[in-house]
Amino acid sequence: MEAFKVHVTFSNDDTMIEDHNESTLESALTRLLRGPAAMGGLISEVKVVDMLDCTVFLAQDNKIVFPST
């Protein structure tokens, strides 16, 4: 099972890293992009990095930057 690190940057420049796998990543992204902290403007960036240190997802200011749609 693939593992991911979710790097979260808050509006006050504090950071947090969460560990997730394929089965927990979707709910984590939903929480971080649509939850109360995101809606309140407290989260400025969410970046998902895979086991090979490749960025597989990036959202800034609640807008998806990568992959581009």
C-alpha positions as CSV (number, residue, x, y, z in Angstrom):
1,M,0.0,0.0,0.0
2,E,1.3,3.4,-1.0
3,A,2.1,6.0,1.7
4,F,1.7,9.7,1.5
5,K,2.8,12.7,3.6
6,V,0.4,15.6,3.7
7,H,2.2,18.9,4.4
8,V,-0.2,21.6,5.7
9,T,0.8,25.3,6.0
10,F,-1.4,27.5,8.0
11,S,-2.1,31.2,7.5
12,N,0.3,32.1,10.4
13,D,3.1,30.0,8.7
14,D,2.9,27.2,11.2
15,T,3.2,23.8,9.5
16,M,2.0,20.2,10.2
17,I,2.7,16.9,8.5
18,E,0.2,14.1,8.5
19,D,0.9,10.5,7.4
20,H,-1.8,8.8,5.2
21,N,-2.2,5.8,2.9
22,E,-4.4,5.2,-0.1
23,S,-7.5,4.6,2.0
24,T,-7.2,7.7,4.3
25,L,-5.9,10.3,1.8
26,E,-9.2,11.2,0.2
27,S,-11.0,12.0,3.5
28,A,-7.9,13.9,4.7
29,L,-8.0,16.1,1.6
30,T,-11.7,16.7,2.0
31,R,-11.2,17.8,5.6
32,L,-8.3,20.0,4.8
33,L,-9.9,21.7,1.7
34,R,-13.5,21.8,2.7
35,G,-13.5,21.6,6.5
36,P,-14.0,24.4,9.0
37,A,-10.3,25.4,9.1
38,A,-10.2,25.7,5.3
39,M,-13.5,27.6,5.1
40,G,-12.2,30.0,7.9
41,G,-9.1,30.8,5.8
42,L,-6.8,29.1,8.3
43,I,-5.1,26.8,5.8
44,S,-2.9,28.4,3.1
45,E,-1.4,25.4,1.5
46,V,-1.9,21.6,1.3
47,K,0.7,19.5,-0.5
48,V,0.7,15.7,-0.9
49,V,4.0,13.9,-1.4
50,D,4.3,10.3,-2.3
51,M,6.9,7.7,-1.2
52,L,9.4,8.8,-3.9
53,D,9.2,12.5,-2.7
54,C,7.2,13.5,-5.7
55,T,4.4,16.1,-5.3
56,V,1.2,14.5,-6.4
57,F,-1.2,17.3,-5.2
58,L,-0.9,21.0,-4.4
59,A,-3.6,23.4,-3.3
60,Q,-2.9,27.0,-2.3
61,D,-5.6,29.3,-0.7
62,N,-8.2,26.6,-1.2
63,K,-7.5,26.4,-5.0
64,I,-6.0,23.3,-6.7
65,V,-2.7,24.2,-8.4
66,F,-1.4,20.7,-9.2
67,P,-2.5,18.7,-11.0
68,S,-4.0,21.4,-13.2
69,T,-7.5,20.8,-14.3
